[in-house]
Amino acid sequence: MAITTAVTPSAGASWNKKDIDPLNPNAFLNDVGTFLYAKNFTDGTGNNSVNTFFHNRIAITSGADVSIDLQNLTQSVFDSSVTITFTGIKQFFVQNATTTPGQNLHVLSTGTNSNSNILNGSGNFIVYPDSVFQLTNFVSGWPITNITKNMILRNAGNLTTTANLFLAGTSG
């Protein structure tokens, strides 16, 4: 029996702003709006498809780095440990679950065998507290090879920080 994989990445924003006319306090403008983008991946390894997922909750102590080897990820499934080897990433999602101001996470594509494809060159991105960083490449994704397999999560704060990591892509 095959397990069908499907994921719907989405991003959105909403706002509600109320302006009162200073010359007429009984007149106001209510500006309300929503933007949402969502798209389904299909099951497989081709364009617009994924067949492999990984998720983990990672506690990172102050000043520490956690290296994410995208070709050697271990996950528990039905009380068994399985190794996930990505050949491509189509969605990269990191949530900084900590809510304390100043407890930032850095997503780095630097170091040995770093994946500079996902961040379009070497460098880093800051994920602020109670915030997310998500990149999605629906069509072709970013290739993962022996020389582009590592990402680093760094705790730039002074407290232990929790990161939620979700990856969707292809293997094989």
C-alpha positions in Angstrom: 0.0 0.0 0.0 1.4 3.4 -1.0 1.1 6.4 1.2 -0.1 9.4 -0.8 1.7 12.6 -0.1 0.2 16.0 -0.4 1.0 19.4 1.0 -0.6 22.8 0.6 1.8 25.6 1.3 0.1 28.9 1.9 1.0 32.5 2.8 -1.3 35.3 3.8 -1.8 38.7 5.2 -4.8 40.6 6.6 -5.4 44.1 7.9 -8.0 46.3 9.4 -7.3 50.0 9.7 -9.8 52.6 10.9 -9.2 56.3 10.2 -11.3 59.0 11.8 -11.5 62.4 9.9 -10.0 65.0 12.3 -12.4 67.6 11.0 -15.5 65.5 11.4 -15.2 62.9 14.3 -18.4 61.2 13.1 -16.8 60.3 9.7 -14.4 57.5 9.4 -12.8 55.2 6.8 -12.6 51.5 7.5 -9.9 49.8 5.3 -10.1 46.0 5.6 -8.4 43.5 3.3 -7.0 40.0 3.0 -4.5 38.4 0.7 -4.0 34.7 0.6 -2.0 32.5 -1.7 -2.2 28.7 -1.5 -1.3 26.0 -4.0 -1.2 22.2 -3.8 1.8 20.0 -4.7 0.9 16.7 -6.4 2.5 13.3 -5.4 5.7 12.5 -7.3 9.1 13.8 -8.3 8.4 16.0 -11.3 7.5 19.6 -11.6 4.9 20.8 -9.0 5.3 17.5 -7.1 6.8 16.3 -3.8 7.2 12.8 -2.4 9.2 13.5 0.8 8.5 15.5 4.0 10.5 16.3 7.1 9.4 18.1 10.2 11.1 18.6 13.5 10.9 20.8 16.6 14.5 21.8 17.6 15.6 23.5 20.9 18.7 25.5 20.2 20.7 26.9 23.2 22.0 30.4 23.3 24.7 31.1 20.6 24.5 27.5 19.3 24.4 26.3 15.7 22.4 23.3 14.5 23.6 21.9 11.2 20.8 20.5 9.0 22.2 17.9 6.6 19.4 17.7 4.0 20.7 14.3 2.8 20.7 12.7 6.3 17.6 13.6 8.3 16.3 11.3 10.9 12.6 11.2 11.8 10.4 8.9 13.9 7.5 7.2 12.0 5.3 4.7 13.9 8.0 4.3 16.6 10.6 3.5 14.0 13.5 5.7 13.0 13.7 6.5 9.2 16.4 8.5 7.3 15.2 11.0 4.8 17.5 11.9 1.9 16.3 14.9 -0.1 17.4 15.3 -3.8 15.5 18.5 -4.0 13.7 20.9 -1.7 10.5 22.6 -2.9 9.4 24.2 0.4 11.6 25.4 3.2 9.8 26.6 6.3 11.3 27.7 9.7 9.2 29.1 12.6 10.8 30.8 15.5 8.4 29.6 18.2 9.9 31.8 20.9 7.9 34.9 21.7 10.6 36.8 23.7 11.9 39.9 21.9 15.5 39.7 20.8 15.6 35.9 20.6 16.3 35.7 16.8 17.1 32.7 14.7 19.4 32.9 11.8 19.1 30.6 8.7 22.6 30.4 7.3 23.8 29.1 4.0 27.4 29.3 4.9 30.1 26.7 5.9 31.1 23.4 4.5 28.8 22.0 1.7 26.3 24.8 2.3 23.2 25.1 0.2 23.5 28.5 -1.3 20.7 27.7 -3.8 17.9 28.1 -1.3 19.0 31.6 -0.2 20.2 32.6 -3.7 23.8 32.9 -2.6 25.7 32.6 0.7 24.5 34.6 3.7 21.7 34.4 6.2 18.1 35.4 7.0 16.8 36.4 10.4 13.6 34.8 11.7 12.3 37.1 14.5 10.4 35.8 17.5 6.9 34.5 16.9 7.6 34.7 13.1 8.2 32.4 10.1 10.5 32.2 7.2 9.2 30.3 4.2 10.5 29.8 0.7 8.7 27.8 -1.9 9.8 26.8 -5.5 6.8 24.9 -6.8 8.1 24.0 -10.3 11.6 22.7 -10.1 12.8 23.3 -6.5 16.4 23.6 -5.3 18.7 20.6 -6.0 20.4 18.9 -3.1 23.7 17.2 -3.7 26.7 16.2 -1.6 28.1 19.8 -2.1 24.8 21.6 -1.5 23.4 19.6 1.4 23.8 21.8 4.6 21.9 24.6 6.2 22.5 26.0 9.6 20.1 27.3 12.2 21.8 29.7 14.7 20.3 31.0 17.9 21.4 34.6 18.0 19.6 35.3 21.3 20.6 34.8 24.9 17.9 32.1 25.8 17.2 28.7 24.4 15.0 29.1 21.3 12.7 26.7 19.7 12.6 26.3 15.9 9.9 24.4 14.0 11.3 23.1 10.7 9.3 21.7 7.8 10.7 20.6 4.5 8.9 19.3 1.4 10.7 18.0 -1.6 11.8 15.0 -3.5 14.0 12.0 -2.9 15.2 9.4 -5.3 
